[in-house]
């Protein structure tokens, strides 16, 4: 069950509409019930990509390809995948990939976050000398620096 604070009821409605468009596809959790402030959906047991990096669990190129396929499915369903980050990607116990938190998939802006993560994966993570276990504090620091970078480069382009 995902519960939304009153200020985020619009987000709950939007997320439910986005999950409806995804039609219970195997890349995404199914929603069984909803109201303006909650969603009842599949519980996905597994590790987020973030947890995998923090614990040294390998993320394979196949996992990246599966995320790409899931995002392509969302695009074909008329959505615009946004806010794709390490906490929204899960590897299940069976080794399947699930994508969660699709509330922002209906935004119109072009989000490059997944492309940027993929580029870092292939450029750095795949390098044989790159550590496969990364402390959380380092990942949080990189995330904050990335957001700052995106904020300032977006401002420069629009301003």
Residue pairs with C-beta under 8 A, 6 or more apart in sequence:
1 38
1 39
1 40
1 41
2 12
2 15
2 38
2 39
2 41
3 37
3 38
4 11
4 12
4 37
4 38
5 37
6 37
9 36
9 37
11 103
12 34
12 35
12 36
12 37
12 38
12 39
12 103
13 36
14 103
14 106
15 39
15 101
15 102
15 103
16 31
16 34
16 39
17 106
18 79
18 102
18 103
18 105
18 106
19 28
19 29
19 30
19 31
19 39
19 41
19 102
20 31
21 74
21 77
21 78
21 79
22 28
22 73
22 74
22 77
22 79
22 102
23 77
24 30
24 31
25 70
25 73
25 77
26 96
27 66
27 69
27 70
27 73
27 74
27 97
27 98
27 99
28 70
28 74
28 98
28 99
28 100
28 102
29 41
29 42
29 44
29 98
29 100
30 41
30 42
31 39
31 40
31 41
32 40
32 41
33 39
33 40
34 40
44 90
44 92
44 98
44 100
45 92
45 93
46 90
46 91
46 92
46 93
46 98
47 55
47 57
47 90
47 91
48 86
48 87
48 88
48 89
48 90
48 91
49 59
49 63
49 86
49 87
49 89
49 90
49 91
50 85
50 86
50 87
50 136
50 139
51 57
52 58
52 59
52 91
53 59
53 86
53 132
53 133
53 134
53 139
54 133
54 134
54 135
54 136
54 139
55 133
56 132
56 133
57 91
58 132
59 91
59 121
59 125
61 126
63 91
63 97
64 118
64 121
64 122
66 96
66 97
67 84
67 89
67 97
67 99
67 114
68 118
70 97
70 99
71 81
71 84
71 99
71 114
74 81
74 99
74 102
74 105
75 81
79 102
79 105
79 106
80 105
80 106
80 107
80 108
80 109
80 110
80 111
81 102
81 105
81 111
81 114
82 104
82 105
82 107
82 109
82 111
82 113
83 101
83 103
83 104
83 111
83 113
84 99
84 111
84 113
84 114
84 117
85 113
85 117
85 143
86 117
86 139
87 101
88 99
88 100
88 101
89 97
89 98
89 99
89 100
90 97
90 98
90 99
90 100
91 97
92 98
104 111
116 146
124 130
125 132
